[in-house]
Structures are given as structure tokens and as C-alpha cells.
Amino acid sequence: MNFKAKILAESDIDRILIRIAHQICEKNNGIDNLCLIGIRTRGVPLAHRLSEYISRIEGVAPEVGALDITLHRDDIAKGGAPVVSSTDVPFSVEGKTVVLVDDVIYTCRTARAALDAVMSLGRPARIQLCVLIDRGHSELPIRANFVGKNIPTSQEEIIAVRLRELDAEDSVSIYSK
């Protein structure tokens, strides 16, 4: 991979997450019956950060869970044995507004798998999708309700999201293959 450009720095990511937290509260008329579920791996720390920012706005933090979508993917047969992480949603999604959180949306296949995974946990009132970066290139009729930044890319480019909880820094960069 060849580095092309740094798209977002730590302050940019914080500003975007604060904006999205406000949008989530506004779209849902507050946070009654709302929960955040991060899609492993980088969606989980983003969901926790959003919960913290929402808490500053609303005075109470929404519940946060972590979702592994590995066994719900439609490309599971293409590789070897899948590496399955744990799903940790310690609350019921029944009748709730579930905000799925992920770092990047590209083909929308991860989002589709996440929808299946959430539905296997119960029947939410509604599911919304929140992403830090939307690359375009959707292969399915799915789009995010909350988008931090649209970064149109070519198929030969890679978006690398780094988060301090996992990578010791916050940044979004673009690379060429």
C-alpha cells in the first residue's frame, strides 16, 4: 500500500462525532428507547464515544453493545475458517431504536450482515445506520442515516481508520493498492 493523504486528524474525528451525536438526538427527538451497537471492530469504540457525547447533550448515556457479524456475512464461504469474535449486547433490542455504528461503509455488505445479526437478537422498532466514512460503491440498496464524511474513492484505494482505543492514534488516511 502506498500512502496518498491524511484525510482526518483527531480533532476532525471528534468534531464529526459531536455533530453526529447531535443529529442522532435531533432525529430521534431525544434518546428515549435508543441504544447504540458498534460493529466490530472499529464501530465499537466509535459507539462508546458517541454514547459519551450524547450523554453530554442529553444528560444520560444510551446503552452500548458490540456486534460480531462474521457468521451473517454473505462471503463467508470465500475464505478459510472465519474468525468469530463475541457479540456483547447486554440489553434487549426489542422495541428500541437501534443505531448501528461502523467506521466505513463501502459495499454495504457489512451493513446487511449487521441488520441480520441485530434481527437475530429481537425485533427493534427501527434500525438506523451511522458511519464515520462513506466511500460510495454500494452494491445493495442500503445507505447510512448518519455520515461523518463522504470520501469518494476508486476501487484501487483503501481507507484506513485508526482509533486510539485500538491503534494508539486517531486518523483517517487514504492509500492506493
C-alpha contacts under 8 A as a table, 3 or more apart, distances in Angstrom:
res1	aa1	res2	aa2	distance
1	M	175	Y	6.01
1	M	176	S	5.64
1	M	177	K	4.80
2	N	175	Y	5.27
2	N	176	S	5.18
2	N	177	K	6.53
3	F	173	S	7.65
3	F	174	I	6.47
3	F	175	Y	4.51
3	F	176	S	6.62
4	K	173	S	7.53
4	K	174	I	5.57
4	K	175	Y	5.06
4	K	176	S	6.69
5	A	173	S	5.68
5	A	174	I	5.43
5	A	175	Y	7.16
6	K	9	A	7.39
6	K	171	S	7.28
6	K	172	V	6.06
6	K	173	S	4.18
6	K	174	I	6.37
7	I	171	S	7.57
7	I	172	V	5.41
7	I	173	S	5.17
7	I	174	I	6.91
8	L	11	S	7.96
8	L	12	D	5.57
8	L	13	I	6.49
8	L	171	S	5.42
8	L	172	V	4.89
8	L	173	S	6.91
9	A	12	D	5.27
9	A	13	I	6.40
9	A	170	D	6.32
9	A	171	S	4.72
9	A	172	V	6.73
10	E	13	I	5.22
10	E	14	D	6.29
10	E	169	E	7.61
10	E	170	D	4.81
10	E	171	S	5.80
11	S	14	D	5.14
11	S	15	R	6.14
12	D	15	R	5.14
12	D	16	I	6.16
13	I	16	I	5.11
13	I	17	L	6.17
13	I	170	D	7.41
13	I	171	S	7.48
14	D	17	L	5.17
14	D	18	I	6.18
15	R	18	I	5.21
15	R	19	R	6.28
16	I	19	R	5.10
16	I	20	I	6.17
16	I	132	L	7.79
16	I	148	G	5.51
16	I	149	K	7.95
17	L	20	I	5.00
17	L	21	A	6.03
17	L	49	R	7.59
17	L	50	L	6.26
17	L	53	Y	7.65
17	L	132	L	7.88
17	L	148	G	7.18
18	I	21	A	5.07
18	I	22	H	6.41
18	I	50	L	7.34
18	I	53	Y	6.06
19	R	22	H	5.22
19	R	23	Q	6.29
20	I	23	Q	4.86
20	I	24	I	6.09
20	I	50	L	7.78
20	I	146	F	6.51
20	I	147	V	7.54
20	I	148	G	6.90
21	A	24	I	5.19
21	A	25	C	6.36
21	A	50	L	5.81
21	A	51	S	7.84
21	A	53	Y	6.09
21	A	54	I	5.38
22	H	25	C	5.20
22	H	26	E	6.09
22	H	54	I	7.13
22	H	57	I	7.45
23	Q	26	E	5.01
23	Q	27	K	5.91
23	Q	146	F	7.49
24	I	27	K	5.31
24	I	28	N	6.12
24	I	30	G	7.87
24	I	146	F	7.66
25	C	28	N	5.36
25	C	29	N	5.80
25	C	30	G	4.56
25	C	31	I	5.96
25	C	54	I	7.30
25	C	58	E	7.96
26	E	29	N	5.12
26	E	30	G	6.29
27	K	30	G	7.81
28	N	31	I	6.42
30	G	58	E	7.14
31	I	34	L	5.11
31	I	58	E	7.57
31	I	62	P	6.95
33	N	95	G	7.83
33	N	96	K	5.13
33	N	97	T	6.17
34	L	62	P	6.24
34	L	63	E	7.60
34	L	96	K	5.72
34	L	97	T	4.69
34	L	98	V	6.01
34	L	99	V	7.48
35	C	62	P	5.23
35	C	63	E	4.98
35	C	64	V	6.04
35	C	65	G	7.94
35	C	93	V	7.84
35	C	96	K	7.09
35	C	97	T	6.35
35	C	98	V	5.15
35	C	99	V	6.23
36	L	47	A	5.99
36	L	51	S	7.34
36	L	62	P	6.72
36	L	63	E	6.20
36	L	64	V	4.81
36	L	65	G	6.36
36	L	98	V	5.87
36	L	99	V	4.80
36	L	100	L	6.07
36	L	101	V	6.97
37	I	43	G	7.97
37	I	44	V	7.13
37	I	47	A	6.44
37	I	64	V	5.54
37	I	65	G	4.52
37	I	66	A	5.42
37	I	67	L	6.49
37	I	89	V	7.54
37	I	98	V	6.91
37	I	99	V	6.12
37	I	100	L	4.95
37	I	101	V	6.02
38	G	41	T	7.86
38	G	42	R	7.61
38	G	43	G	4.30
38	G	44	V	3.95
38	G	45	P	7.30
38	G	46	L	7.03
38	G	47	A	5.22
38	G	64	V	7.46
38	G	65	G	6.22
38	G	66	A	4.90
38	G	67	L	6.00
38	G	100	L	5.82
38	G	101	V	4.59
38	G	102	D	6.14
39	I	42	R	6.98
39	I	43	G	4.62
39	I	44	V	5.83
39	I	66	A	6.06
39	I	67	L	4.92
39	I	68	D	6.29
39	I	69	I	7.30
39	I	100	L	6.88
39	I	101	V	5.98
39	I	102	D	5.46
39	I	114	A	7.21
40	R	43	G	5.59
40	R	44	V	5.79
40	R	66	A	6.48
40	R	67	L	5.85
40	R	68	D	5.55
40	R	69	I	7.63
40	R	85	S	7.99
40	R	102	D	7.78
41	T	44	V	6.07
42	R	45	P	5.94
42	R	46	L	6.60
42	R	102	D	6.51
42	R	103	D	5.81
42	R	163	L	7.35
42	R	166	L	7.90
43	G	46	L	5.09
43	G	47	A	6.04
43	G	101	V	5.10
43	G	102	D	3.91
43	G	103	D	5.35
44	V	47	A	5.13
44	V	48	H	6.41
44	V	65	G	7.53
44	V	66	A	5.75
44	V	67	L	7.99
44	V	101	V	7.23
44	V	102	D	7.51
45	P	48	H	5.04
45	P	49	R	6.21
45	P	163	L	7.81
45	P	165	E	6.74
46	L	49	R	5.09
46	L	50	L	6.14
46	L	101	V	6.91
46	L	102	D	7.31
46	L	103	D	7.41
47	A	50	L	5.06
47	A	51	S	6.13
47	A	64	V	6.69
47	A	101	V	5.83
48	H	51	S	5.04
48	H	52	E	6.35
48	H	64	V	6.50
49	R	52	E	5.07
49	R	53	Y	6.33
50	L	53	Y	5.07
50	L	54	I	5.99
51	S	54	I	5.08
51	S	55	S	6.06
51	S	61	A	5.38
51	S	62	P	5.75
51	S	63	E	7.49
51	S	64	V	7.18
52	E	55	S	5.05
52	E	56	R	6.50
52	E	61	A	6.31
53	Y	56	R	5.14
53	Y	57	I	6.55
54	I	57	I	5.04
54	I	58	E	5.90
54	I	59	G	7.68
54	I	60	V	7.38
54	I	61	A	6.15
54	I	62	P	7.50
55	S	58	E	5.21
55	S	59	G	4.85
55	S	60	V	4.54
55	S	61	A	4.26
55	S	62	P	7.36
56	R	59	G	5.58
56	R	60	V	7.45
58	E	61	A	7.54
63	E	91	F	7.76
64	V	89	V	7.34
65	G	87	T	7.86
65	G	88	D	5.58
65	G	89	V	4.33
65	G	90	P	6.73
66	A	86	S	7.90
66	A	87	T	5.54
66	A	88	D	4.93
66	A	89	V	5.92
67	L	86	S	7.22
67	L	87	T	4.53
67	L	88	D	6.33
67	L	89	V	7.16
67	L	114	A	7.50
67	L	117	A	7.57
67	L	118	V	7.97
68	D	71	L	7.94
68	D	84	V	7.12
68	D	85	S	5.82
68	D	86	S	5.88
68	D	87	T	5.02
68	D	114	A	7.93
68	D	117	A	7.83
69	I	72	H	5.29
69	I	73	R	6.48
69	I	110	T	7.41
69	I	113	A	5.83
69	I	114	A	5.61
69	I	117	A	6.12
70	T	73	R	5.58
70	T	76	I	7.41
70	T	82	P	6.96
70	T	83	V	7.34
70	T	84	V	5.94
70	T	85	S	7.82
70	T	113	A	7.92
71	L	76	I	7.08
71	L	82	P	7.78
71	L	84	V	7.42
72	H	76	I	7.98
72	H	113	A	4.95
72	H	114	A	7.36
72	H	116	D	6.55
72	H	117	A	6.38
73	R	76	I	5.62
73	R	109	R	7.28
73	R	110	T	6.94
73	R	113	A	5.21
74	D	77	A	7.75
74	D	109	R	7.57
74	D	113	A	7.49
75	D	78	K	5.53
75	D	79	G	7.75
76	I	79	G	6.33
76	I	82	P	6.83
77	A	80	G	7.32
79	G	82	P	7.30
89	V	92	S	7.62
92	S	121	L	7.63
92	S	122	G	7.25
93	V	96	K	5.36
93	V	97	T	7.75
93	V	98	V	6.99
93	V	118	V	7.90
93	V	121	L	6.82
93	V	122	G	5.81
93	V	123	R	6.57
93	V	124	P	5.31
94	E	122	G	5.27
94	E	123	R	4.87
94	E	124	P	4.71
94	E	125	A	7.12
95	G	123	R	6.21
95	G	124	P	4.38
95	G	125	A	4.36
95	G	126	R	7.70
96	K	124	P	4.83
96	K	125	A	5.08
96	K	126	R	6.72
97	T	124	P	6.16
97	T	125	A	5.60
97	T	126	R	4.88
97	T	127	I	5.79
97	T	128	Q	7.40
98	V	124	P	6.68
98	V	125	A	7.92
98	V	126	R	6.29
98	V	127	I	4.75
98	V	128	Q	6.15
99	V	127	I	5.83
99	V	128	Q	4.67
99	V	129	L	5.61
99	V	130	C	6.65
100	L	114	A	7.74
100	L	127	I	7.12
100	L	128	Q	6.09
100	L	129	L	4.85
100	L	130	C	5.96
101	V	129	L	6.19
101	V	130	C	4.82
101	V	131	V	5.84
102	D	105	I	7.32
102	D	130	C	6.42
102	D	131	V	4.94
102	D	132	L	6.81
103	D	131	V	5.31
103	D	132	L	4.92
103	D	133	I	6.15
103	D	161	V	7.01
104	V	131	V	5.81
104	V	132	L	6.00
104	V	133	I	4.68
104	V	134	D	5.82
104	V	135	R	7.13
104	V	159	I	7.96
104	V	161	V	7.97
105	I	108	C	5.89
105	I	110	T	7.75
105	I	111	A	7.58
105	I	131	V	6.52
105	I	133	I	6.38
105	I	134	D	4.98
105	I	135	R	6.16
105	I	136	G	7.42
106	Y	109	R	7.97
106	Y	134	D	6.46
106	Y	135	R	5.22
106	Y	136	G	5.73
106	Y	137	H	5.75
106	Y	138	S	6.02
107	T	110	T	7.66
107	T	136	G	7.37
107	T	137	H	5.46
107	T	138	S	4.20
107	T	139	E	5.07
107	T	140	L	7.07
108	C	111	A	5.09
108	C	112	R	6.27
108	C	138	S	5.53
108	C	139	E	6.35
108	C	140	L	6.01
108	C	142	I	6.35
108	C	143	R	7.62
109	R	112	R	5.01
109	R	113	A	6.23
109	R	139	E	7.48
109	R	140	L	7.20
110	T	113	A	5.09
110	T	114	A	6.10
111	A	114	A	4.95
111	A	115	L	6.23
111	A	129	L	7.87
111	A	142	I	7.72
112	R	115	L	5.14
112	R	116	D	6.49
112	R	142	I	7.77
113	A	116	D	5.13
113	A	117	A	6.18
114	A	117	A	4.91
114	A	118	V	6.08
115	L	118	V	5.25
115	L	119	M	6.15
115	L	127	I	7.89
116	D	119	M	5.15
116	D	120	S	6.27
117	A	120	S	5.17
117	A	121	L	6.85
118	V	121	L	5.23
118	V	122	G	6.89
119	M	122	G	5.30
119	M	123	R	5.83
119	M	124	P	7.46
124	P	127	I	6.79
128	Q	144	A	7.29
128	Q	145	N	5.97
129	L	143	R	7.59
129	L	144	A	4.79
129	L	145	N	5.28
129	L	146	F	6.40
130	C	144	A	5.69
130	C	145	N	5.95
130	C	146	F	4.51
130	C	147	V	5.99
131	V	134	D	6.74
131	V	144	A	6.65
131	V	146	F	6.30
131	V	147	V	5.14
131	V	148	G	6.32
132	L	147	V	5.78
132	L	148	G	4.45
132	L	149	K	6.29
133	I	147	V	6.43
133	I	148	G	5.77
133	I	149	K	5.05
133	I	150	N	5.82
133	I	151	I	6.66
134	D	147	V	6.63
134	D	148	G	7.75
134	D	149	K	6.33
134	D	150	N	4.74
134	D	151	I	6.01
134	D	152	P	7.55
135	R	150	N	6.13
135	R	151	I	5.05
135	R	152	P	4.99
135	R	153	T	5.81
136	G	150	N	7.65
136	G	151	I	7.50
136	G	152	P	5.80
136	G	153	T	7.15
138	S	141	P	7.34
138	S	142	I	7.40
144	A	147	V	6.30
147	V	150	N	7.07
153	T	156	E	7.94
153	T	157	E	6.13
153	T	158	I	7.91
154	S	157	E	5.42
155	Q	158	I	7.87
156	E	176	S	5.92
156	E	177	K	5.57
157	E	174	I	6.78
157	E	175	Y	5.58
157	E	176	S	4.42
157	E	177	K	5.90
158	I	174	I	5.68
158	I	175	Y	5.07
158	I	176	S	6.07
158	I	177	K	6.95
159	I	172	V	6.92
159	I	173	S	5.83
159	I	174	I	4.68
159	I	175	Y	6.43
160	A	172	V	5.60
160	A	173	S	5.25
160	A	174	I	6.19
160	A	175	Y	7.51
161	V	170	D	7.63
161	V	171	S	5.99
161	V	172	V	4.53
161	V	173	S	6.68
162	R	166	L	7.37
162	R	167	D	5.61
162	R	168	A	7.85
162	R	169	E	6.17
162	R	170	D	5.21
162	R	171	S	5.16
162	R	172	V	6.21
163	L	166	L	5.61
163	L	167	D	5.33
163	L	168	A	6.55
163	L	169	E	5.40
163	L	170	D	4.42
163	L	171	S	6.72
164	R	167	D	5.07
164	R	168	A	3.96
164	R	169	E	4.09
164	R	170	D	5.27
165	E	168	A	6.16
165	E	169	E	7.77
167	D	170	D	7.64
